[in-house]
Amino acid sequence: MKVGFIGLGNMGGPMAANLAREGHEVTGFDLAAPMPEGVRKAASAAETAQGADVVITMLPNGAILRAVAAEVIPAMAPGAALCDCSTVDVESARAVAEQAAAAGLGALDAPVSGGVGGATNGTLTFMVGGSAEAFDKVKPLFDIMGQKAVHCGDAGAGQAAKICNNMILGVTMIATCEAFALADKLGLDRQKMFDVVSTSSGYSWTMNAYCPAPGVGPASPADNDYKPGFAAELMLKDLRLSQQAAEAADADTPMGQLAAALYTQFVETEDGRGMDFSAMLPRFEKRHR
Ligand code: NAD
């Protein structure tokens, strides 16, 4: 396929490289990042769209996505598909999908989980909103960039799945970290805490697969001085998106709200910026009731 790829940063770069390696004709555009191997550099976002079967975007936020989409949609050929893999607000995803549909294009919101490792190894999970037709068109590309693509529903459903998942992740990480900090103060050995909780009803992905305590459980950013991994500020971005969505949908999400407040404090006034989101554990260790 002819693929336009806009946003070749930490995630988009390796995703585009994987498509090129599998023989797709990839043209890329980024304001700053270098072109990955096998990707032809375009002079503008609109140029990547010319003659493309699929245009993929992997950008920082919804405002940038809207601006790029406004430039790219008029340059795309009817019947082509615009596939946004960034994590953005549900409203922006739906607005872009509407504009694309009005121009006779397919549109998907297809945020990912799996991080930079998943992007590099082609093992991302895609959660996808949009028409079945557009999903089927882009599916061969999802199969190269990832291990799984779930068609979640209409436009915005992919972003909805992503922010709900990451709201659970943020809340669970905080719960796991505060429990470890309490266990420490109660004199409970961290390994024993892990042995019990990881096989009891308190188990979770944050405990079992991404344990925030160094030297306990499988290797995780905690074992690497809390270097990300998944940075605290990205967790905060996703928690804020969940709260923006909850407000728009009139949903009561007190735990998500508290998690957003704690990560705001951690990133903005404590030492969380640039740390993995599991560095909430040393944060709790330093604090008193
Ligand atoms: P990044 O900052 O490394 O990459 C974003 C790229 O977009 C940059 O290279 C930037 O130059 C480019 N860009 C910005 N504005 C542009 C414009 N107008 N035109 C062209 N290029 C432009 O970010 P990332 O880590 O690759 O994340 C991208 C998206 O993926 C975000 O929405 C993020 O939330 C999401 N995401 C990231 C991770 C992760 O672990 N990094 C995991 C899942 C999802």
Boltz pocket constraint, residues with backbone or C-beta under 6 A from the ligand:
constraints:
  - pocket:
      binder: B
      contacts: [[A, 6], [A, 7], [A, 8], [A, 9], [A, 10], [A, 11], [A, 12], [A, 29], [A, 30], [A, 31], [A, 32], [A, 33], [A, 45], [A, 58], [A, 59], [A, 60], [A, 61], [A, 64], [A, 68], [A, 85], [A, 86], [A, 87], [A, 88], [A, 112], [A, 113], [A, 114], [A, 115], [A, 116], [A, 229], [A, 230], [A, 234], [A, 237]]
      max_distance: 6.0
